[in-house]
Structures are given as C-alpha cells and as structure tokens.
Amino acid sequence: MAIDISTALRAYSATPRPEAATGAPAAAEAGGFGEMLSATMEDVVKTTRAGEAAMSAGAAGKAELVDIVTAVANAETTLETVISLRDRVITAYQEIMRMPI
C-alpha cells in the first residue's frame, strides 16, 4: 500500500506534540536547532559544575554524602547521554557519507 506524501504530512502535523502537553517551547519557537543545542550544552556544563562543586564541598567536609553522590550521579548520567548522542550523530553522518549519489 503506497501512501501519498501529502497524506503523511497531514497525519504528522495532526499528531499532538509532547512539548505542547508540557508547555515547553518547540525548537522552532525557541529559535531553531542551534539555539536548542546551545541551551542543552549549557545545562550539561551546569550539571557537571554542580557535581564538581559537590565533590569539592565533600572534600572540605561541608556537604552530606547523599548530596555528593546525587550530584555526581547526575553529572555522570548527563555525560553518558551526551556521549551517546555524539556517537549516534557520528554514526548517522557516516551512514549519510556511505550513500551513493
């Protein structure tokens, strides 16, 4: 069964978006993919710095162990997510480069 491209586009545009349900701005509304990526990377840096600050506070004896472990786990999870996304982008790029023209 072949589906017309205009039918597929209408069906796609009619589907509810997750960001509409959460109230978060869509990438197009926020200024595009570049700005969304920049904001995401700023969040990654903030999370990493919070983990480092918690470790420093723990070494100085000014923080609870639970707070340190939580901050470091958040930073680790964020870093693993960024690495995973990087790997997927590289794989997608390599697949595109292998496509015959």
MOPAC internal coordinates of N, CA, C and O (Angstrom, degrees):
PM7 1SCF
backbone

  N    0.0000 0     0.00 0     0.00 0    0    0    0
  C    1.4386 1     0.00 0     0.00 0    1    0    0
  C    1.5224 1   108.80 1     0.00 0    2    1    0
  O    1.2310 1   120.23 1   -59.02 1    3    2    1
  N    1.3080 1   117.17 1   120.98 1    3    2    1
  C    1.4571 1   122.39 1   179.65 1    5    3    2
  C    1.5325 1   109.51 1   -91.18 1    6    5    3
  O    1.2310 1   121.31 1   -40.90 1    7    6    5
  N    1.3086 1   115.10 1   139.10 1    7    6    5
  C    1.4662 1   120.71 1   179.17 1    9    7    6
  C    1.5155 1   107.96 1  -112.84 1   10    9    7
  O    1.2310 1   121.27 1   -50.06 1   11   10    9
  N    1.3200 1   115.18 1   129.94 1   11   10    9
  C    1.4515 1   121.48 1   178.38 1   13   11   10
  C    1.5282 1   109.20 1   -67.96 1   14   13   11
  O    1.2310 1   120.16 1   -37.31 1   15   14   13
  N    1.3302 1   117.29 1   142.69 1   15   14   13
  C    1.4614 1   121.55 1  -177.62 1   17   15   14
  C    1.5191 1   111.33 1   -62.31 1   18   17   15
  O    1.2310 1   119.89 1   143.41 1   19   18   17
  N    1.3289 1   117.82 1   -36.59 1   19   18   17
  C    1.4697 1   119.29 1  -179.51 1   21   19   18
  C    1.5290 1   111.01 1   -67.90 1   22   21   19
  O    1.2310 1   120.19 1   146.12 1   23   22   21
  N    1.3329 1   117.24 1   -33.88 1   23   22   21
  C    1.4616 1   120.74 1   176.58 1   25   23   22
  C    1.5219 1   109.77 1   -66.08 1   26   25   23
  O    1.2310 1   120.21 1   137.43 1   27   26   25
  N    1.3119 1   117.20 1   -42.57 1   27   26   25
  C    1.4582 1   121.27 1   179.11 1   29   27   26
  C    1.5258 1   110.93 1   -64.07 1   30   29   27
  O    1.2310 1   120.11 1   138.86 1   31   30   29
  N    1.3339 1   117.40 1   -41.14 1   31   30   29
  C    1.4563 1   120.73 1   179.28 1   33   31   30
  C    1.5311 1   111.63 1   -65.60 1   34   33   31
  O    1.2310 1   120.33 1   139.53 1   35   34   33
  N    1.3278 1   116.98 1   -40.47 1   35   34   33
  C    1.4642 1   119.91 1   177.66 1   37   35   34
  C    1.5278 1   110.57 1   -64.09 1   38   37   35
  O    1.2310 1   120.51 1   138.26 1   39   38   37
  N    1.3289 1   116.63 1   -41.74 1   39   38   37
  C    1.4620 1   120.15 1   179.79 1   41   39   38
  C    1.5234 1   110.52 1   -65.19 1   42   41   39
  O    1.2310 1   120.49 1   139.51 1   43   42   41
  N    1.3170 1   116.67 1   -40.49 1   43   42   41
  C    1.4549 1   120.48 1   179.41 1   45   43   42
  C    1.5261 1   111.36 1   -65.22 1   46   45   43
  O    1.2310 1   120.84 1   136.73 1   47   46   45
  N    1.3378 1   116.01 1   -43.27 1   47   46   45
  C    1.4686 1   118.87 1  -178.37 1   49   47   46
  C    1.5252 1   111.89 1   -70.32 1   50   49   47
  O    1.2310 1   119.89 1   158.89 1   51   50   49
  N    1.3217 1   117.82 1   -21.11 1   51   50   49
  C    1.4637 1   120.87 1  -179.86 1   53   51   50
  C    1.5249 1   112.75 1   -84.42 1   54   53   51
  O    1.2310 1   119.78 1   165.71 1   55   54   53
  N    1.3228 1   118.03 1   -14.29 1   55   54   53
  C    1.4655 1   119.99 1  -178.65 1   57   55   54
  C    1.5153 1   110.02 1   -74.35 1   58   57   55
  O    1.2310 1   120.23 1   -38.41 1   59   58   57
  N    1.3322 1   117.17 1   141.59 1   59   58   57
  C    1.4698 1   119.84 1   178.91 1   61   59   58
  C    1.5186 1   110.37 1   -70.65 1   62   61   59
  O    1.2310 1   120.96 1   -36.52 1   63   62   61
  N    1.3021 1   115.76 1   143.48 1   63   62   61
  C    1.4524 1   121.89 1  -179.51 1   65   63   62
  C    1.5308 1   109.60 1   -94.78 1   66   65   63
  O    1.2310 1   119.56 1   -38.34 1   67   66   65
  N    1.3366 1   118.44 1   141.66 1   67   66   65
  C    1.4747 1   120.40 1   178.05 1   69   67   66
  C    1.5203 1   112.25 1   -61.37 1   70   69   67
  O    1.2310 1   120.04 1   143.47 1   71   70   69
  N    1.3477 1   117.52 1   -36.53 1   71   70   69
  C    1.4541 1   119.14 1  -178.75 1   73   71   70
  C    1.5185 1   111.94 1   -68.47 1   74   73   71
  O    1.2310 1   120.26 1   155.92 1   75   74   73
  N    1.3411 1   117.11 1   -24.08 1   75   74   73
  C    1.4627 1   119.70 1   176.79 1   77   75   74
  C    1.5265 1   110.05 1   -70.21 1   78   77   75
  O    1.2310 1   120.50 1   145.95 1   79   78   77
  N    1.3195 1   116.66 1   -34.05 1   79   78   77
  C    1.4602 1   120.68 1  -179.79 1   81   79   78
  C    1.5256 1   111.66 1   -74.63 1   82   81   79
  O    1.2310 1   120.43 1   146.55 1   83   82   81
  N    1.3246 1   116.79 1   -33.45 1   83   82   81
  C    1.4588 1   119.88 1  -177.90 1   85   83   82
  C    1.5127 1   112.94 1   -89.87 1   86   85   83
  O    1.2310 1   120.29 1   164.70 1   87   86   85
  N    1.3178 1   117.05 1   -15.30 1   87   86   85
  C    1.4544 1   120.12 1  -178.96 1   89   87   86
  C    1.5124 1   112.92 1    87.30 1   90   89   87
  O    1.2310 1   119.65 1  -178.82 1   91   90   89
  N    1.3306 1   118.27 1     1.18 1   91   90   89
  C    1.4577 1   121.31 1   178.53 1   93   91   90
  C    1.5216 1   109.16 1   -76.44 1   94   93   91
  O    1.2310 1   119.57 1   -35.53 1   95   94   93
  N    1.3216 1   118.43 1   144.47 1   95   94   93
  C    1.4596 1   119.58 1  -179.60 1   97   95   94
  C    1.5139 1   111.26 1   -70.28 1   98   97   95
  O    1.2310 1   121.05 1   -34.66 1   99   98   97
  N    1.3140 1   115.60 1   145.34 1   99   98   97
  C    1.4588 1   120.81 1   175.89 1  101   99   98
  C    1.5192 1   108.23 1   -73.42 1  102  101   99
  O    1.2310 1   120.51 1   -17.62 1  103  102  101
  N    1.3317 1   116.63 1   162.38 1  103  102  101
  C    1.4678 1   120.73 1  -178.04 1  105  103  102
  C    1.5175 1   110.99 1   -60.43 1  106  105  103
  O    1.2310 1   119.94 1   141.74 1  107  106  105
  N    1.3313 1   117.72 1   -38.26 1  107  106  105
  C    1.4573 1   120.51 1  -179.78 1  109  107  106
  C    1.5257 1   110.63 1   -67.20 1  110  109  107
  O    1.2310 1   119.99 1   142.51 1  111  110  109
  N    1.3226 1   117.62 1   -37.49 1  111  110  109
  C    1.4508 1   120.98 1   179.67 1  113  111  110
  C    1.5172 1   111.40 1   -72.20 1  114  113  111
  O    1.2310 1   120.46 1   148.61 1  115  114  113
  N    1.3192 1   116.72 1   -31.39 1  115  114  113
  C    1.4569 1   120.95 1  -177.88 1  117  115  114
  C    1.5185 1   112.32 1   -79.66 1  118  117  115
  O    1.2310 1   119.53 1   171.47 1  119  118  117
  N    1.3178 1   118.50 1    -8.53 1  119  118  117
  C    1.4477 1   120.55 1   177.43 1  121  119  118
  C    1.5076 1   113.47 1   117.70 1  122  121  119
  O    1.2310 1   119.17 1  -176.84 1  123  122  121
  N    1.3128 1   119.19 1     3.16 1  123  122  121
  C    1.4386 1   121.12 1   174.93 1  125  123  122
  C    1.5128 1   113.59 1   114.08 1  126  125  123
  O    1.2310 1   122.30 1    -3.95 1  127  126  125
  N    1.3008 1   113.20 1   176.05 1  127  126  125
  C    1.4594 1   120.88 1  -176.07 1  129  127  126
  C    1.5239 1   111.90 1   -65.15 1  130  129  127
  O    1.2310 1   120.33 1   140.65 1  131  130  129
  N    1.3288 1   116.97 1   -39.35 1  131  130  129
  C    1.4611 1   120.66 1  -178.59 1  133  131  130
  C    1.5159 1   112.45 1   -61.46 1  134  133  131
  O    1.2310 1   120.70 1   136.18 1  135  134  133
  N    1.3252 1   116.26 1   -43.82 1  135  134  133
  C    1.4604 1   119.61 1   179.51 1  137  135  134
  C    1.5279 1   111.25 1   -69.54 1  138  137  135
  O    1.2310 1   120.70 1   143.55 1  139  138  137
  N    1.3420 1   116.27 1   -36.45 1  139  138  137
  C    1.4542 1   119.68 1   177.83 1  141  139  138
  C    1.5295 1   109.72 1   -64.48 1  142  141  139
  O    1.2310 1   120.33 1   136.81 1  143  142  141
  N    1.3209 1   116.97 1   -43.19 1  143  142  141
  C    1.4606 1   121.30 1   178.65 1  145  143  142
  C    1.5223 1   110.97 1   -64.21 1  146  145  143
  O    1.2310 1   120.55 1   139.52 1  147  146  145
  N    1.3179 1   116.56 1   -40.48 1  147  146  145
  C    1.4611 1   120.76 1   178.87 1  149  147  146
  C    1.5264 1   110.93 1   -63.76 1  150  149  147
  O    1.2310 1   120.23 1   136.34 1  151  150  149
  N    1.3211 1   117.17 1   -43.66 1  151  150  149
  C    1.4679 1   120.82 1   178.72 1  153  151  150
  C    1.5285 1   110.92 1   -64.41 1  154  153  151
  O    1.2310 1   120.52 1   140.76 1  155  154  153
  N    1.3186 1   116.61 1   -39.24 1  155  154  153
  C    1.4565 1   120.73 1   179.01 1  157  155  154
  C    1.5218 1   110.72 1   -64.63 1  158  157  155
  O    1.2310 1   120.26 1   137.32 1  159  158  157
  N    1.3202 1   117.10 1   -42.68 1  159  158  157
  C    1.4587 1   120.16 1   179.65 1  161  159  158
  C    1.5274 1   111.28 1   -66.92 1  162  161  159
  O    1.2310 1   120.08 1   146.21 1  163  162  161
  N    1.3413 1   117.44 1   -33.79 1  163  162  161
  C    1.4571 1   119.73 1   175.13 1  165  163  162
  C    1.5321 1   110.40 1   -63.68 1  166  165  163
  O    1.2310 1   120.40 1   140.55 1  167  166  165
  N    1.3400 1   116.83 1   -39.45 1  167  166  165
  C    1.4611 1   120.51 1   177.04 1  169  167  166
  C    1.5315 1   111.15 1   -64.12 1  170  169  167
  O    1.2310 1   120.62 1   141.89 1  171  170  169
  N    1.3285 1   116.41 1   -38.11 1  171  170  169
  C    1.4646 1   120.86 1   178.41 1  173  171  170
  C    1.5276 1   109.70 1   -62.88 1  174  173  171
  O    1.2310 1   120.62 1   135.41 1  175  174  173
  N    1.3142 1   116.42 1   -44.59 1  175  174  173
  C    1.4670 1   120.64 1   179.98 1  177  175  174
  C    1.5297 1   110.44 1   -63.81 1  178  177  175
  O    1.2310 1   120.35 1   137.78 1  179  178  177
  N    1.3460 1   116.93 1   -42.22 1  179  178  177
  C    1.4723 1   120.06 1   178.96 1  181  179  178
  C    1.5231 1   111.09 1   -62.83 1  182  181  179
  O    1.2310 1   120.22 1   138.27 1  183  182  181
  N    1.3256 1   117.18 1   -41.73 1  183  182  181
  C    1.4613 1   120.64 1   179.51 1  185  183  182
  C    1.5238 1   110.97 1   -64.67 1  186  185  183
  O    1.2310 1   120.48 1   138.13 1  187  186  185
  N    1.3249 1   116.69 1   -41.87 1  187  186  185
  C    1.4607 1   121.04 1   179.04 1  189  187  186
  C    1.5283 1   110.74 1   -64.70 1  190  189  187
  O    1.2310 1   120.66 1   137.14 1  191  190  189
  N    1.3261 1   116.34 1   -42.86 1  191  190  189
  C    1.4684 1   119.70 1   178.89 1  193  191  190
  C    1.5303 1   111.62 1   -65.52 1  194  193  191
  O    1.2310 1   120.42 1   144.45 1  195  194  193
  N    1.3365 1   116.81 1   -35.55 1  195  194  193
  C    1.4627 1   119.87 1   177.56 1  197  195  194
  C    1.5293 1   110.35 1   -64.46 1  198  197  195
  O    1.2310 1   120.55 1   140.64 1  199  198  197
  N    1.3446 1   116.56 1   -39.36 1  199  198  197
  C    1.4596 1   120.18 1   176.34 1  201  199  198
  C    1.5097 1   112.18 1   -63.88 1  202  201  199
  O    1.2310 1   120.93 1   138.18 1  203  202  201
  N    1.3346 1   115.83 1   -41.82 1  203  202  201
  C    1.4672 1   119.70 1   178.63 1  205  203  202
  C    1.5250 1   111.45 1   -66.25 1  206  205  203
  O    1.2310 1   120.63 1   140.61 1  207  206  205
  N    1.3350 1   116.40 1   -39.39 1  207  206  205
  C    1.4568 1   120.04 1   179.07 1  209  207  206
  C    1.5281 1   110.95 1   -65.13 1  210  209  207
  O    1.2310 1   120.91 1   141.01 1  211  210  209
  N    1.3260 1   115.87 1   -38.99 1  211  210  209
  C    1.4619 1   119.68 1   178.50 1  213  211  210
  C    1.5210 1   110.69 1   -65.52 1  214  213  211
  O    1.2310 1   120.42 1   140.22 1  215  214  213
  N    1.3312 1   116.80 1   -39.78 1  215  214  213
  C    1.4636 1   119.55 1   177.74 1  217  215  214
  C    1.5230 1   111.00 1   -64.33 1  218  217  215
  O    1.2310 1   120.21 1   139.37 1  219  218  217
  N    1.3290 1   117.21 1   -40.63 1  219  218  217
  C    1.4674 1   120.65 1   178.53 1  221  219  218
  C    1.5218 1   111.02 1   -65.02 1  222  221  219
  O    1.2310 1   120.85 1   137.69 1  223  222  221
  N    1.3288 1   115.98 1   -42.31 1  223  222  221
  C    1.4623 1   119.98 1   178.84 1  225  223  222
  C    1.5246 1   110.47 1   -64.98 1  226  225  223
  O    1.2310 1   120.55 1   143.85 1  227  226  225
  N    1.3157 1   116.56 1   -36.15 1  227  226  225
  C    1.4630 1   120.06 1   177.48 1  229  227  226
  C    1.5091 1   112.23 1   -67.19 1  230  229  227
  O    1.2310 1   120.78 1   140.72 1  231  230  229
  N    1.3263 1   116.11 1   -39.28 1  231  230  229
  C    1.4627 1   119.76 1   178.80 1  233  231  230
  C    1.5273 1   110.86 1   -65.95 1  234  233  231
  O    1.2310 1   120.99 1   149.61 1  235  234  233
  N    1.3279 1   115.71 1   -30.39 1  235  234  233
  C    1.4606 1   120.02 1   178.80 1  237  235  234
  C    1.5206 1   111.91 1   -85.73 1  238  237  235
  O    1.2310 1   120.46 1   175.34 1  239  238  237
  N    1.3412 1   116.72 1    -4.66 1  239  238  237
  C    1.4567 1   120.71 1   178.97 1  241  239  238
  C    1.5168 1   113.47 1    79.30 1  242  241  239
  O    1.2310 1   120.17 1  -158.35 1  243  242  241
  N    1.3352 1   117.28 1    21.65 1  243  242  241
  C    1.4639 1   121.50 1  -176.61 1  245  243  242
  C    1.5190 1   113.57 1  -106.51 1  246  245  243
  O    1.2310 1   119.88 1  -173.82 1  247  246  245
  N    1.3231 1   117.84 1     6.18 1  247  246  245
  C    1.4638 1   120.02 1  -177.40 1  249  247  246
  C    1.5240 1   109.99 1  -135.63 1  250  249  247
  O    1.2310 1   121.54 1   -26.79 1  251  250  249
  N    1.3131 1   114.66 1   153.21 1  251  250  249
  C    1.4649 1   121.11 1   176.65 1  253  251  250
  C    1.5242 1   109.56 1   -76.75 1  254  253  251
  O    1.2310 1   120.42 1   -30.62 1  255  254  253
  N    1.3085 1   116.81 1   149.38 1  255  254  253
  C    1.4554 1   122.37 1  -179.02 1  257  255  254
  C    1.5252 1   111.49 1   -61.80 1  258  257  255
  O    1.2310 1   120.60 1   141.63 1  259  258  257
  N    1.3213 1   116.46 1   -38.37 1  259  258  257
  C    1.4662 1   120.44 1  -179.87 1  261  259  258
  C    1.5164 1   110.81 1   -62.47 1  262  261  259
  O    1.2310 1   120.23 1   137.93 1  263  262  261
  N    1.3331 1   117.16 1   -42.07 1  263  262  261
  C    1.4639 1   121.29 1   179.03 1  265  263  262
  C    1.5241 1   111.49 1   -64.48 1  266  265  263
  O    1.2310 1   120.96 1   140.94 1  267  266  265
  N    1.3169 1   115.76 1   -39.06 1  267  266  265
  C    1.4663 1   120.36 1   179.56 1  269  267  266
  C    1.5212 1   110.29 1   -65.58 1  270  269  267
  O    1.2310 1   120.80 1   131.36 1  271  270  269
  N    1.3236 1   116.08 1   -48.64 1  271  270  269
  C    1.4627 1   120.39 1  -178.49 1  273  271  270
  C    1.5322 1   110.58 1   -62.14 1  274  273  271
  O    1.2310 1   120.05 1   139.07 1  275  274  273
  N    1.3200 1   117.52 1   -40.93 1  275  274  273
  C    1.4577 1   121.13 1   179.48 1  277  275  274
  C    1.5202 1   111.30 1   -64.11 1  278  277  275
  O    1.2310 1   119.81 1   133.75 1  279  278  277
  N    1.3197 1   117.96 1   -46.25 1  279  278  277
  C    1.4620 1   121.52 1  -179.47 1  281  279  278
  C    1.5258 1   111.43 1   -64.46 1  282  281  279
  O    1.2310 1   120.60 1   138.19 1  283  282  281
  N    1.3230 1   116.47 1   -41.81 1  283  282  281
  C    1.4698 1   119.86 1   179.78 1  285  283  282
  C    1.5263 1   110.41 1   -68.65 1  286  285  283
  O    1.2310 1   119.81 1   141.71 1  287  286  285
  N    1.3238 1   117.96 1   -38.29 1  287  286  285
  C    1.4655 1   120.92 1   177.91 1  289  287  286
  C    1.5252 1   110.80 1   -65.24 1  290  289  287
  O    1.2310 1   120.35 1   139.99 1  291  290  289
  N    1.3359 1   116.93 1   -40.01 1  291  290  289
  C    1.4691 1   119.56 1   176.34 1  293  291  290
  C    1.5202 1   111.32 1   -62.60 1  294  293  291
  O    1.2310 1   120.54 1   136.63 1  295  294  293
  N    1.3168 1   116.58 1   -43.37 1  295  294  293
  C    1.4675 1   120.50 1   178.82 1  297  295  294
  C    1.5266 1   111.03 1   -64.20 1  298  297  295
  O    1.2310 1   120.58 1   139.57 1  299  298  297
  N    1.3224 1   116.50 1   -40.43 1  299  298  297
  C    1.4655 1   120.25 1   179.41 1  301  299  298
  C    1.5296 1   111.49 1   -65.52 1  302  301  299
  O    1.2310 1   120.73 1   136.66 1  303  302  301
  N    1.3212 1   116.22 1   -43.34 1  303  302  301
  C    1.4632 1   120.42 1   178.66 1  305  303  302
  C    1.5276 1   111.03 1   -63.09 1  306  305  303
  O    1.2310 1   120.79 1   138.59 1  307  306  305
  N    1.3169 1   116.10 1   -41.41 1  307  306  305
  C    1.4642 1   120.40 1   178.63 1  309  307  306
  C    1.5244 1   110.77 1   -63.31 1  310  309  307
  O    1.2310 1   120.44 1   135.76 1  311  310  309
  N    1.3190 1   116.77 1   -44.24 1  311  310  309
  C    1.4598 1   120.78 1   179.23 1  313  311  310
  C    1.5283 1   111.20 1   -63.37 1  314  313  311
  O    1.2310 1   120.01 1   137.00 1  315  314  313
  N    1.3205 1   117.58 1   -43.00 1  315  314  313
  C    1.4654 1   120.47 1   178.36 1  317  315  314
  C    1.5235 1   111.32 1   -62.99 1  318  317  315
  O    1.2310 1   120.19 1   142.80 1  319  318  317
  N    1.3339 1   117.23 1   -37.20 1  319  318  317
  C    1.4600 1   120.77 1   177.70 1  321  319  318
  C    1.5212 1   111.04 1   -65.07 1  322  321  319
  O    1.2310 1   120.45 1   135.76 1  323  322  321
  N    1.3243 1   116.75 1   -44.24 1  323  322  321
  C    1.4659 1   120.62 1   179.20 1  325  323  322
  C    1.5215 1   110.42 1   -63.01 1  326  325  323
  O    1.2310 1   120.15 1   137.46 1  327  326  325
  N    1.3093 1   117.32 1   -42.54 1  327  326  325
  C    1.4680 1   120.38 1   179.29 1  329  327  326
  C    1.5240 1   110.61 1   -64.33 1  330  329  327
  O    1.2310 1   120.17 1   138.57 1  331  330  329
  N    1.3147 1   117.28 1   -41.43 1  331  330  329
  C    1.4597 1   121.25 1   178.53 1  333  331  330
  C    1.5285 1   111.05 1   -62.49 1  334  333  331
  O    1.2310 1   120.49 1   135.48 1  335  334  333
  N    1.3243 1   116.68 1   -44.52 1  335  334  333
  C    1.4608 1   119.98 1   178.36 1  337  335  334
  C    1.5178 1   111.52 1   -64.43 1  338  337  335
  O    1.2310 1   120.72 1   139.77 1  339  338  337
  N    1.3336 1   116.23 1   -40.23 1  339  338  337
  C    1.4647 1   119.77 1   177.54 1  341  339  338
  C    1.5219 1   110.55 1   -59.80 1  342  341  339
  O    1.2310 1   120.65 1   135.01 1  343  342  341
  N    1.3289 1   116.36 1   -44.99 1  343  342  341
  C    1.4599 1   120.49 1  -179.97 1  345  343  342
  C    1.5238 1   111.58 1   -61.91 1  346  345  343
  O    1.2310 1   120.55 1   140.32 1  347  346  345
  N    1.3322 1   116.56 1   -39.68 1  347  346  345
  C    1.4642 1   119.61 1   179.41 1  349  347  346
  C    1.5228 1   111.70 1   -68.19 1  350  349  347
  O    1.2310 1   120.23 1   142.09 1  351  350  349
  N    1.3210 1   117.16 1   -37.91 1  351  350  349
  C    1.4626 1   120.59 1   177.84 1  353  351  350
  C    1.5254 1   109.78 1   -64.93 1  354  353  351
  O    1.2310 1   120.27 1   136.94 1  355  354  353
  N    1.3193 1   117.10 1   -43.06 1  355  354  353
  C    1.4681 1   120.52 1   178.85 1  357  355  354
  C    1.5226 1   110.39 1   -63.55 1  358  357  355
  O    1.2310 1   120.08 1   137.35 1  359  358  357
  N    1.3227 1   117.45 1   -42.65 1  359  358  357
  C    1.4614 1   121.00 1   178.39 1  361  359  358
  C    1.5194 1   110.85 1   -62.56 1  362  361  359
  O    1.2310 1   120.34 1   137.25 1  363  362  361
  N    1.3264 1   116.96 1   -42.75 1  363  362  361
  C    1.4682 1   120.34 1   178.80 1  365  363  362
  C    1.5233 1   110.60 1   -63.87 1  366  365  363
  O    1.2310 1   120.04 1   138.55 1  367  366  365
  N    1.3237 1   117.52 1   -41.45 1  367  366  365
  C    1.4588 1   121.38 1   177.94 1  369  367  366
  C    1.5266 1   111.00 1   -61.95 1  370  369  367
  O    1.2310 1   120.87 1   136.54 1  371  370  369
  N    1.3317 1   115.95 1   -43.46 1  371  370  369
  C    1.4620 1   119.33 1   179.19 1  373  371  370
  C    1.5243 1   111.50 1   -63.99 1  374  373  371
  O    1.2310 1   120.15 1   141.92 1  375  374  373
  N    1.3270 1   117.33 1   -38.08 1  375  374  373
  C    1.4633 1   121.04 1   177.66 1  377  375  374
  C    1.5288 1   110.57 1   -64.70 1  378  377  375
  O    1.2310 1   120.57 1   138.66 1  379  378  377
  N    1.3150 1   116.52 1   -41.34 1  379  378  377
  C    1.4676 1   120.00 1   178.60 1  381  379  378
  C    1.5169 1   110.26 1   -64.29 1  382  381  379
  O    1.2310 1   120.29 1   139.72 1  383  382  381
  N    1.3234 1   117.06 1   -40.28 1  383  382  381
  C    1.4724 1   120.22 1  -179.07 1  385  383  382
  C    1.5278 1   111.45 1   -68.29 1  386  385  383
  O    1.2310 1   119.77 1   155.28 1  387  386  385
  N    1.3302 1   118.04 1   -24.72 1  387  386  385
  C    1.4691 1   121.06 1   178.80 1  389  387  386
  C    1.5309 1   112.49 1   -81.06 1  390  389  387
  O    1.2310 1   119.96 1   166.59 1  391  390  389
  N    1.3128 1   117.69 1   -13.41 1  391  390  389
  C    1.4686 1   120.60 1  -177.85 1  393  391  390
  C    1.5241 1   110.53 1   -67.74 1  394  393  391
  O    1.2310 1   121.10 1   -43.92 1  395  394  393
  N    1.3156 1   115.51 1   136.08 1  395  394  393
  C    1.4734 1   117.53 1   176.91 1  397  395  394
  C    1.5292 1   109.96 1   -73.06 1  398  397  395
  O    1.2310 1   121.72 1   -32.90 1  399  398  397
  N    1.2899 1   114.32 1   147.10 1  399  398  397
  C    1.4718 1   119.27 1  -179.88 1  401  399  398
  C    1.5104 1   110.49 1   -91.60 1  402  401  399
  O    1.2310 1   120.10 1   180.00 1  403  402  401

